[in-house]
């Protein structure tokens, strides 16, 4: 990663964290859009941010390539321009009506199996080398201007302002790594919601420009992100590749030729027959492990069956160049290494997986999905109960063991004071009590607010006056927070330097419940009783049980340590 960031053409080190400056500029642009009546109040509220965080970079190894080079990904969730980039990206994406794009593997399989190539034509694939980081920003601006007639149909923003917003969002590509701050001075960042739309727009412009320069028919030209599949005469391949690479010196393509009439593309192998028709076979990269949801895993049975059924359907649909027995052998071997019983494998293979569309009446009440931690047997019973009483609510199982938990050190840790949407605890310096609070802004800002009111209290104490004005000010401070009330009534001080985070959640609506749970589970809190009155007595009992179990576990561990 350090070698990658040493590329001075793409990245440069910045002296300080520019988050606050970009946040201010982002909010100013949103205010302009609102003042011009180009967006409504709700949209303006969504696009503004007051607790932005610095993006962080991490690398995903490309395990299917030699020497496993890293794919840089910048996590932009919570960044100053994240929501604005997402808004502009949706406008650009809605403006692309491509005849080259592949919607999915099934539609491409149906298309390619109906193709008969001209005589002496072969299949080749072109791939862009690191597309996102190789797109010049001036090329993006030119492309937006060239395709403005299509874009303006999806927005009321004028061209000049739209270009300003696009250039601003692309110019805010920065991140942190190992305590240093970097700015991406060239290309777009993988991880920004604007990058896929920009890349797709530039590729569309490239194809429209290049196709007119090719002096032979191209019966097949399809695109999936940065990969192309083409049908060309063998003697024209080098010439066409040069035409593609001449579009922009920064966007360069590599070429892969078919071998023995076969070439892999997406999750299938394209096979050119002697009569120039195309057939397909199921394909997976040599590094693929063949792992699906294991039969012995703790996932619900219906999820395992859905996953397996979908896998069987894909293998059979994409295998048009081999008998059904060959596809069944692939399926059976994959299910075997995932510990599916022999009898179940035989039943699944004998089942007809052809899918037909069924006309169903549209439900007037939209389905509401609610996530719930999956607990075997309990979750299934709850789903049935909900279906009987609230048919429009569907429980979506959420699982404890995720890849995020297994690989949780890939990005730099966000400093505690720079986190938002947190439940925090401040211990009292003079007793064993503590204060539990909630903040949706940066914890640093909330602690600064606490520090300001505590300084006001210290000033009143140091004055030594007991007049009516001082009493009034003390009563006013007591009403602000339970922290100040405890400080005033007991003449205690809270240690802000020992603040800890108890919980964190991305959804702000979940924070009040988490705060109540944290108050109940934290011994000797100074919080007011009104903070926990809203919690059902049923949950209070469960929380107290968990609290006692945790306490007993800690005591047992301590006792064993002493022994």
C-alpha distance (Angstrom), angle and dihedral (degrees) to the residues before:
residue distance angle dihedral
X1 . . .
X2 3.82 . .
X3 3.82 89.9 .
X4 3.79 89.6 51.6
X5 3.81 93.2 49.0
X6 3.82 89.9 48.9
X7 3.83 88.5 71.8
X8 3.82 99.2 110.8
X9 3.80 91.4 -168.9
X10 3.82 90.7 65.3
X11 3.82 107.1 23.7
X12 3.79 137.9 33.6
X13 3.79 131.6 -174.9
X14 3.82 116.4 -114.3
X15 3.79 123.2 -151.0
X16 3.81 97.7 -131.3
X17 3.78 143.9 11.3
X18 3.86 106.0 -79.0
X19 3.82 95.0 -167.7
X20 3.82 97.6 109.4
X21 3.82 92.4 48.7
X22 3.80 93.4 49.7
X23 3.80 90.5 45.5
X24 3.81 90.7 54.9
X25 3.82 92.0 47.8
X26 3.81 91.3 48.0
X27 3.80 92.2 51.8
X28 3.81 91.3 47.3
X29 3.82 90.9 54.8
X30 3.81 91.2 48.4
X31 3.83 89.9 49.6
X32 3.81 89.3 53.0
X33 3.80 91.3 51.0
X34 3.80 89.7 50.2
X35 3.83 94.2 46.6
X36 3.82 89.3 52.2
X37 3.84 89.7 50.9
X38 3.81 90.2 -120.9
X39 3.82 91.1 128.4
X40 3.79 132.0 24.8
X41 3.79 127.2 -117.9
X42 3.79 94.8 -97.1
X43 3.80 92.5 52.9
X44 3.82 91.2 46.7
X45 3.81 89.8 53.1
X46 3.82 90.6 51.4
X47 3.81 94.2 47.8
X48 3.81 95.6 49.2
X49 3.78 122.6 81.7
X50 3.78 132.5 -164.6
X51 3.81 100.6 174.7
X52 3.80 104.2 44.4
X53 3.79 120.3 167.5
X54 3.77 130.1 -149.9
X55 3.84 111.1 -101.2
X56 3.80 116.5 -117.5
X57 3.78 128.2 -144.5
X58 3.78 127.4 -139.0
X59 3.80 134.6 167.5
X60 3.78 130.1 -123.2
X61 3.81 112.7 -157.3
X62 3.79 114.9 -125.7
X63 3.78 93.8 -133.5
X64 3.81 92.9 -177.9
X65 3.83 92.7 61.8
X66 3.78 131.0 74.5
X67 3.83 114.4 -87.8
X68 3.82 88.5 6.4
X69 3.83 99.7 -104.7
X70 3.80 117.3 -154.6
X71 3.77 124.1 -105.3
X72 3.83 105.5 -146.1
X73 3.79 114.3 -134.9
X74 3.81 123.2 -175.7
X75 3.80 113.1 -155.5
X76 3.82 102.1 -137.7
X77 3.81 100.0 173.6
X78 3.79 105.7 124.8
X79 3.82 93.2 14.9
X80 3.84 118.2 139.2
X81 3.83 94.4 -105.3
X82 3.81 99.4 32.0
X83 3.82 97.8 109.2
X84 3.82 94.3 38.3
X85 3.83 90.5 50.2
X86 3.79 89.6 49.3
X87 3.82 90.8 50.8
X88 3.83 93.8 50.1
X89 3.81 91.3 42.0
X90 3.81 91.2 57.6
X91 3.82 90.3 52.4
X92 3.81 91.6 51.6
X93 3.79 93.5 45.1
X94 3.79 92.0 50.6
X95 3.82 88.6 53.3
X96 3.81 94.7 59.0
X97 3.78 113.3 92.2
X98 3.77 99.2 172.5
X99 3.79 129.1 -173.7
X100 3.82 89.3 -169.0
X101 3.81 101.6 53.5
X102 3.78 120.2 103.5
X103 3.80 111.3 -138.0
X104 3.80 95.4 -160.8
X105 3.80 142.2 -32.3
X106 3.81 93.8 -89.7
X107 3.80 94.8 56.6
X108 3.81 90.9 45.0
X109 3.83 91.2 49.3
X110 3.79 90.5 52.0
X111 3.81 91.0 48.6
X112 3.81 98.3 45.8
X113 3.82 93.8 46.8
X114 3.80 89.1 58.7
X115 3.81 93.9 53.1
X116 3.79 125.2 103.7
X117 3.80 111.7 -171.7
X118 3.81 123.4 -142.4
X119 3.77 115.7 -102.9
X120 3.82 115.7 -76.0
X121 3.82 92.7 17.5
X122 3.81 120.9 131.0
X123 3.79 135.4 -171.9
X124 3.82 122.1 -107.8
X125 3.78 133.8 172.1
X126 3.80 126.6 -142.8
X127 3.81 121.9 -159.8
X128 3.79 128.9 -171.1
X129 3.79 114.9 -128.1
X130 3.85 107.3 -122.6
X131 3.80 95.1 -25.3
X132 3.82 99.7 -171.5
X133 3.80 97.0 52.0
X134 3.83 92.4 42.8
X135 3.82 100.9 57.6
X136 3.83 110.6 106.9
X137 3.79 113.1 -137.1
X138 3.80 93.4 -134.5
X139 3.82 87.3 57.1
X140 3.82 88.9 54.4
X141 3.80 90.8 52.1
X142 3.82 92.3 48.4
X143 3.79 90.8 48.5
X144 3.81 92.2 51.2
X145 3.81 90.0 51.4
X146 3.82 92.6 47.4
X147 3.82 93.0 49.6
X148 3.80 97.1 37.2
X149 3.80 93.1 116.6
X150 3.81 89.6 65.2
X151 3.82 94.9 39.7
X152 3.82 96.1 49.8
X153 3.82 90.1 62.4
X154 3.82 88.9 68.8
X155 3.80 100.8 45.0
X156 3.82 142.4 37.1
X157 3.80 92.2 -146.6
X158 3.81 113.3 113.9
X159 3.81 120.4 -118.3
X160 3.82 96.5 -107.1
X161 3.80 94.0 51.2
X162 3.78 92.3 42.3
X163 3.81 91.2 52.9
X164 3.80 89.8 47.8
X165 3.81 91.0 54.1
X166 3.82 93.5 46.3
X167 3.81 91.8 49.0
X168 3.81 91.0 46.5
X169 3.81 93.5 51.0
X170 3.82 92.1 46.4
X171 3.80 90.7 46.0
X172 3.82 91.8 55.0
X173 3.80 93.3 68.7
X174 3.79 100.4 131.0
X175 3.79 135.4 131.8
X176 3.79 145.3 167.3
X177 3.78 129.7 -109.6
X178 3.82 126.2 178.5
X179 3.79 92.8 -17.3
X180 3.82 95.4 -48.6
X181 3.80 127.0 108.0
X182 3.80 120.7 -134.3
X183 3.77 134.1 -173.3
X184 3.80 122.6 -151.4
X185 3.79 103.4 -133.9
X186 3.80 96.3 179.2
X187 3.80 132.8 43.6
X188 3.77 129.0 -4.7
X189 3.79 128.8 -66.4
X190 3.79 122.5 -110.1
X191 3.78 101.7 -128.3
X192 3.79 97.5 44.5
X193 3.84 112.2 111.1
X194 3.80 89.0 -136.2
X195 3.82 95.9 56.2
X196 3.85 99.5 74.4
X197 3.80 92.1 50.9
X198 3.81 92.2 46.5
X199 3.82 91.7 47.8
X200 3.80 91.6 48.9
X201 3.81 91.6 48.1
X202 3.82 92.6 50.1
X203 3.82 92.2 46.7
X204 3.81 90.1 51.4
X205 3.78 90.6 51.7
X206 3.81 90.1 47.0
X207 3.81 93.4 51.9
X208 3.81 93.4 46.2
X209 3.79 89.1 51.2
X210 3.82 97.0 44.0
X211 3.80 100.4 42.9
X212 3.81 91.7 64.0
X213 3.82 90.5 56.3
X214 3.80 96.6 53.6
X215 3.82 108.7 98.8
X216 3.81 96.9 -155.6
X217 3.82 133.5 61.3
X218 3.82 115.0 -89.2
X219 3.83 106.1 -156.9
X220 3.82 92.7 178.0
X221 3.80 124.0 40.7
X222 3.80 116.0 146.6
X223 3.79 131.2 158.4
X224 3.78 133.4 -152.3
X225 3.84 110.2 -178.4
X226 3.83 101.9 -59.7
X227 3.82 98.5 -14.1
X228 3.80 124.7 92.8
X229 3.80 131.7 -168.0
X230 3.82 116.4 -158.8
X231 3.78 139.6 173.7
X232 3.82 113.0 -139.7
X233 3.80 141.2 154.0
X234 3.84 108.9 -94.9
X235 3.80 92.7 -119.7
X236 3.83 91.6 54.8
X237 3.82 99.0 51.3
X238 3.83 97.0 89.3
X239 3.81 91.4 44.8
X240 3.81 93.0 50.0
X241 3.81 91.1 46.6
X242 3.81 89.4 54.2
X243 3.81 90.2 50.7
X244 3.81 90.5 53.1
X245 3.80 92.4 47.1
X246 3.81 92.1 48.2
X247 3.82 92.8 62.2
X248 3.81 91.9 82.0
X249 3.82 127.7 -9.4
X250 3.82 90.5 -135.0
X251 3.82 95.8 54.5
X252 3.78 107.7 66.9
X253 3.80 128.5 172.6
X254 3.78 131.5 -147.1
X255 3.80 120.8 -150.2
X256 3.81 130.3 -137.2
X257 3.80 118.5 -167.6
X258 3.78 126.1 -151.4
X259 3.80 116.2 -100.2
X260 3.81 117.7 -144.4
X261 3.78 88.7 -14.6
X262 3.83 93.0 -53.1
X263 3.79 131.9 109.2
X264 3.84 129.1 168.8
X265 3.79 119.3 -126.1
X266 3.81 126.7 167.7
X267 3.83 107.0 -30.9
X268 3.79 97.0 -29.4
X269 3.78 139.7 68.6
X270 3.79 114.4 -125.2
X271 3.81 111.8 -140.1
X272 3.81 119.6 -162.7
X273 3.80 109.1 -150.3
X274 3.81 126.9 -150.3
X275 3.80 90.8 -100.5
X276 3.85 89.1 54.5
X277 3.81 93.9 -109.7
X278 3.81 118.3 133.6
X279 3.78 124.9 -125.5
X280 3.78 128.9 177.1
X281 3.80 139.8 -137.3
X282 3.79 131.3 -166.1
X283 3.81 110.0 -93.9
X284 3.78 136.1 -171.6
X285 3.79 127.4 172.9
X286 3.82 118.1 -96.9
X287 3.82 89.8 -112.4
X288 3.83 92.7 56.8
X289 3.81 112.2 120.1
X290 3.80 95.7 -155.9
X291 3.79 90.4 -129.2
X292 3.80 118.6 154.1
X293 3.79 128.0 166.0
X294 3.79 100.2 -48.7
X295 3.78 117.1 -121.1
X296 3.82 90.0 -132.3
X297 3.81 93.4 52.2
X298 3.79 123.1 109.5
X299 3.81 94.3 -110.0
X300 3.82 120.4 118.5
X301 3.78 116.3 -90.3
X302 3.81 94.4 -119.0
X303 3.82 90.6 57.9
X304 3.82 91.3 51.5
X305 3.80 91.4 48.5
X306 3.81 92.8 47.2
X307 3.80 91.1 50.0
X308 3.80 93.1 48.6
X309 3.81 93.4 44.5
X310 3.79 90.6 51.9
X311 3.81 90.7 48.3
X312 3.82 91.7 51.0
X313 3.80 90.6 48.2
X314 3.82 92.5 51.2
X315 3.81 95.0 47.7
X316 3.80 92.9 49.2
X317 3.81 95.2 43.4
X318 3.81 93.3 49.4
X319 3.83 94.8 45.0
X320 3.80 105.4 80.6
X321 3.80 96.5 135.6
X322 3.81 98.6 60.8
X323 3.81 136.3 49.8
X324 3.77 119.7 -90.4
X325 3.82 90.2 -107.5
X326 3.82 90.0 64.8
X327 3.79 91.4 53.8
X328 3.81 90.1 46.3
X329 3.81 90.6 53.7
X330 3.81 90.7 54.0
X331 3.80 90.8 48.1
X332 3.80 94.8 46.1
X333 3.81 93.6 49.7
X334 3.80 92.1 48.9
X335 3.81 92.6 49.5
X336 3.80 90.5 46.3
X337 3.80 94.5 57.0
X338 3.82 87.3 48.9
X339 3.83 89.6 57.1
X340 3.80 98.7 -112.6
X341 3.84 108.8 160.1
X342 3.80 117.8 -105.9
X343 3.80 93.9 -118.9
X344 3.81 91.6 51.5
X345 3.81 91.6 47.8
X346 3.79 90.7 53.4
X347 3.80 92.1 49.4
X348 3.79 92.2 49.0
X349 3.81 92.7 48.6
X350 3.80 92.7 49.1
X351 3.79 92.2 49.3
X352 3.80 117.9 98.9
X353 3.81 106.3 -118.6
X354 3.81 97.3 -177.6
X355 3.75 106.7 132.4
X356 3.77 122.0 -142.4
X357 3.77 126.9 -172.7
X358 3.77 114.3 -110.4
X359 3.77 121.6 -154.5
X360 3.77 107.8 -127.7
X361 3.76 130.4 175.5
X362 3.78 114.6 -107.4
X363 3.78 112.4 -108.6
X364 3.79 109.9 -125.9
X365 3.82 91.2 -149.7
X366 3.83 110.5 67.0
X367 3.78 116.8 -130.4
X368 3.79 115.2 -106.6
X369 3.80 116.3 -150.7
X370 3.80 118.7 -151.7
X371 3.81 120.6 -172.1
X372 3.80 118.5 -131.3
X373 3.78 131.5 176.1
X374 3.79 107.5 -103.5
X375 3.81 115.2 -115.9
X376 3.78 113.6 175.2
X377 3.82 113.7 -108.2
X378 3.82 93.4 -2.9
X379 3.82 94.8 69.6
X380 3.82 92.3 48.2
X381 3.81 90.7 52.4
X382 3.79 92.0 48.4
X383 3.82 91.0 50.2
X384 3.79 90.6 55.0
X385 3.80 90.9 48.2
X386 3.80 91.6 50.9
X387 3.80 92.5 47.4
X388 3.80 90.2 54.8
X389 3.81 96.9 46.7
X390 3.81 104.7 24.1
X391 3.83 107.7 23.4
X392 3.81 93.0 174.1
X393 3.84 92.3 61.3
X394 3.79 119.0 79.4
X395 3.79 122.5 -171.3
X396 3.80 112.3 -133.2
X397 3.82 110.2 -156.6
X398 3.79 116.4 -126.1
X399 3.79 120.1 -161.5
X400 3.78 130.4 -139.0
X401 3.81 97.2 -148.5
X402 3.80 107.8 66.0
X403 3.79 134.4 154.7
X404 3.80 87.5 -110.5
X405 3.80 89.9 63.1
X406 3.80 92.6 46.1
X407 3.83 94.3 46.8
X408 3.79 102.3 34.3
X409 3.81 100.3 138.9
X410 3.80 100.0 62.9
X411 3.80 94.7 103.3
X412 3.78 131.5 47.7
X413 3.79 112.8 -89.1
X414 3.80 112.9 -106.3
X415 3.82 109.1 -122.0
X416 3.79 111.6 -108.2
X417 3.80 94.3 -117.6
X418 3.84 90.9 52.7
X419 3.81 95.3 57.9
X420 3.78 124.2 101.8
X421 3.81 135.6 -166.3
X422 3.79 90.5 44.3
X423 3.81 140.4 143.3
X424 3.80 108.3 -136.8
X425 3.81 137.6 -173.1
X426 3.83 126.8 -145.5
X427 3.84 115.7 -167.3
X428 3.81 122.3 -142.5
X429 3.81 112.9 -114.4
X430 3.82 94.4 -146.0
X431 3.84 102.5 42.3
X432 3.80 141.4 14.9
X433 3.81 93.9 -94.5
X434 3.79 122.9 110.5
X435 3.80 140.6 -169.2
X436 3.82 122.5 -126.3
X437 3.79 116.9 -156.5
X438 3.81 142.6 171.8
X439 3.77 129.5 -137.1
X440 3.80 133.2 175.9
X441 3.81 91.9 -171.3
X442 3.79 125.2 69.7
X443 3.79 111.4 -59.0
X444 3.80 87.4 -128.3
X445 3.80 90.5 62.2
X446 3.80 93.2 46.8
X447 3.80 92.3 49.8
X448 3.79 88.9 48.4
X449 3.81 88.4 55.5
X450 3.82 90.2 50.2
X451 3.79 90.0 48.2
X452 3.81 91.4 51.6
X453 3.82 94.2 52.6
X454 3.82 91.4 44.1
X455 3.80 89.4 52.6
X456 3.80 88.8 51.7
X457 3.79 88.4 52.8
X458 3.81 91.6 49.4
X459 3.80 90.1 50.3
X460 3.81 91.1 53.3
X461 3.80 90.6 47.7
X462 3.80 93.1 49.3
X463 3.80 92.6 50.2
X464 3.81 89.1 66.4
X465 3.80 92.4 -152.2
X466 3.78 119.4 139.8
X467 3.78 96.8 -173.1
X468 3.79 125.4 131.5
X469 3.80 93.0 -94.8
X470 3.80 92.4 56.6
X471 3.80 91.6 47.2
X472 3.77 90.0 50.2
X473 3.82 91.8 50.7
X474 3.80 91.2 48.5
X475 3.80 91.9 50.8
X476 3.78 89.7 48.6
X477 3.80 91.2 52.5
X478 3.82 91.9 47.7
X479 3.79 89.9 58.9
X480 3.82 93.2 54.9
X481 3.80 100.8 68.9
X482 3.79 139.5 -11.8
X483 3.81 86.6 -119.4
X484 3.80 91.6 64.9
X485 3.79 92.0 41.6
X486 3.82 90.9 56.8
X487 3.82 91.2 45.2
X488 3.80 92.8 51.8
X489 3.80 98.2 42.0
X490 3.82 96.3 45.8
X491 3.81 100.3 26.3
X492 3.82 89.4 -122.3
X493 3.78 131.9 144.8
X494 3.79 129.3 -139.9
X495 3.79 121.5 -134.0
X496 3.80 105.9 -129.4
X497 3.80 91.5 179.3
X498 3.83 90.0 66.6
X499 3.80 95.5 53.7
X500 3.81 114.1 141.8
X501 3.81 132.6 -168.0
X502 3.80 114.0 -120.4
X503 3.79 99.6 -178.9
X504 3.79 143.4 -8.4
X505 3.79 134.7 -162.4
X506 3.78 134.1 177.5
X507 3.82 93.2 -142.1
X508 3.79 110.8 74.4
X509 3.81 91.6 -156.4
X510 3.82 89.7 66.2
X511 3.82 94.8 53.9
X512 3.84 99.6 80.1
X513 3.82 90.8 55.3
X514 3.80 91.2 47.1
X515 3.80 90.2 49.2
X516 3.80 91.8 53.2
X517 3.82 91.0 48.7
X518 3.80 91.3 48.6
X519 3.81 92.0 50.1
X520 3.81 91.0 52.3
X521 3.80 93.9 45.4
X522 3.82 95.0 46.6
X523 3.83 114.9 84.7
X524 3.82 117.7 -122.5
X525 3.77 103.2 0.1
X526 3.80 120.0 178.9
X527 3.82 91.9 -145.6
X528 3.77 118.0 128.1
X529 3.78 119.6 -100.0
X530 3.82 90.3 -117.8
X531 3.82 87.9 70.1
X532 3.81 92.4 70.1
X533 3.80 103.1 28.3
X534 3.81 91.2 93.1
X535 3.82 93.2 63.1
X536 3.81 117.4 98.0
X537 3.81 115.8 -111.3
X538 3.83 88.2 -124.3
X539 3.81 91.3 63.1
X540 3.79 91.7 43.1
X541 3.82 89.0 59.4
X542 3.81 92.2 48.8
X543 3.80 92.1 48.3
X544 3.79 92.2 49.5
X545 3.81 89.9 50.8
X546 3.82 91.2 51.4
X547 3.78 90.0 45.7
X548 3.81 91.9 53.8
X549 3.81 91.4 46.8
X550 3.81 91.2 51.7
X551 3.80 90.7 47.4
X552 3.82 92.3 49.9
X553 3.81 90.4 47.3
X554 3.82 91.3 52.3
X555 3.80 91.8 47.1
X556 3.82 91.4 49.8
X557 3.79 91.6 49.4
X558 3.82 91.4 48.6
X559 3.80 91.6 48.6
X560 3.82 91.9 50.1
X561 3.80 90.4 48.4
X562 3.81 91.8 53.0
X563 3.82 90.8 48.4
